[in-house]
Amino acid sequence: MDRPELIPILRPEDLNDFHYKTIEWQPTVSETKHKYYHVNRIEDFFQKLSFPLPPHRKTVHDIIYLKKGFSRRSKGLNKYDFQASQLFFLPAFQITEHEVMSEDVEGYFLHFDDQLFPFLPKNYLNETFQFFQLQSNPVISISEKSKVYIEYLLERLLGLYEDEKELNLNLVATYLLTLFEEIKKELPAERKKTKNAYFQITEQFKNALAQHIYQKQHVADYSKILNISPNYLNKCVKNSTNRTAQDLLNEMLTLEAKTLLKFSNLQISEIAVKLFDQTPSNFSRFFKSQTGFTPKQYLEMY
């Protein structure tokens, strides 16, 4: 049975109403531009932002780069503080909550859609740049040397976005890929290692889980999405993580349940039905088997 998402998944056209305090004041942008790509200086819009932003997902990837100030944002259930000369990279469909930005904040925000890169092989971004992966650390520190190049690229992307003429998406895609390569150079050596085919399929499975966990809660559903057999999917996950595909599916269900327990106003019985289509007692047994706590005990921790 299909179940509606309880944590909202925001498309580009939804973002203005979600981020800004009033619908009377919003940045004016072309719908065509905004669909695929958006960039702005944070300080130009900061006073109109409404913090904290509640848990949500986006259909686009986004980057926050700070030149000054600090911010606190979550990826999944983990919270991260970041500051000047650091960026926060959030892959599409990842659960996030944005708690705060300091009053003196300066920097850039941008989002972009995979559709900007039709010329790239499937899964190229995820396989080439580790920060696109759901499990990666979202905070990346930028060296003094690289700051010059990264800030130039962000300013150039902003200039293209603000140009009143028709936006050259091919040029935007080229600058974005250059930006990704500059960011990649800043990663510690252990975060750059080339991964094998097992790992790549496992990452595709994780990405699919993030997108479809409400509607699809069986491993066989995901093997169909990836066009491989359930046995081969399980083999890939086992070789990459020493866990089973079912383990990762259960982990995603648990993450979703934890997020709803922590941030939503839903009762435990409502989460049991809306997320799992189960009785509260069955949900409680599942949750305790995964976390060591009942849903009620987990709630009391917060």
C-alpha positions, 0 to 999 in steps of 0.5 A, a space after each residue: 500500500 502506498 503511504 504519503 511521505 510524513 517528512 516533506 519532499 520539497 521540489 524547487 518550486 516549493 522552496 521559497 514558501 518553505 524558507 521565507 517568513 512571508 509569501 509577500 517577500 520572496 526572491 524573484 527568479 525565473 521558474 525555468 532557472 529555479 527548476 534546475 539551478 539556484 544560487 544566491 549570496 546568503 547575506 542578501 536573504 538572511 534576514 528573511 529566512 525563518 529558522 529553525 527550518 523543520 525536517 524535510 527532504 529536497 529533490 535537488 542537491 544543495 551546497 552552503 559555503 560560508 565566508 563568515 559566521 557559522 551555522 548548524 544543520 543536520 544530515 539524517 540524525 546527526 547535527 553539524 556545526 560549520 563555519 567560515 571556509 567550510 561548506 555543507 553538501 547535502 545530497 538530494 532526498 537526504 533528511 535535513 533540519 537547519 537550526 540556525 545561522 549567525 547574524 554575521 553570516 556571509 557566503 553562498 547557497 546553491 541548489 542544482 538538479 541532476 538533469 543539468 548533466 544529461 551528458 554524464 554516464 548514469 551515477 557518475 556524480 555519485 561514483 566520482 564525488 564522495 560527497 554525493 553519497 548519503 553516508 558521507 560527512 557533509 562538512 568539508 573544510 576549504 584551504 586558503 589556496 582553494 578558497 580563491 578558486 571556489 569563491 570565484 566559481 561560486 561568484 561566476 555561477 551567481 553572475 550566470 544566474 542573475 544574467 537577464 538573458 537566457 541561461 546557458 545551462 551547459 555553461 552552468 554544468 561546466 562550472 559546477 563540475 569544475 567546482 566539484 573537482 575543486 571540492 574533491 581536492 580538499 577531501 582527506 586521502 581516505 575519502 578519495 579512494 576508488 570504490 568497486 562495483 559492489 560499493 557502487 550498487 550499494 550506494 545506488 541502493 541507499 539512494 533508492 531507499 532514501 527516495 522510496 522508503 514510504 512506498 517500497 519496504 521490501 528488498 525485492 522492490 529495490 532489486 527491480 528498481 536497480 534491475 538486478 536480482 535480490 541475491 545479487 543486491 544482497 551480495 553487493 551490500 554484503 561485500 561492501 558493508 558486511 551487512 545484508 540488504 535487509 539490514 540497510 532497509 531496516 536502518 532506513 525505516 528506523 531513521 525515518 521512525 526516529 525522525 518522526 518521533 523526535 521532530 513530528 507531533 504524531 503519536 506512536 500509534 500514528 507513526 506505526 500505521 502511516 510509516 509501517 502499516 503495522 499495529 503499535 505493538 508490532 512497530 514497538 517490537 521492530 523499533 526495539 530490535 533495531 535500537 534497544 529502546 521502545 519508541 516511548 523510551 526513545 521519546 523520553 530521551 528527548 
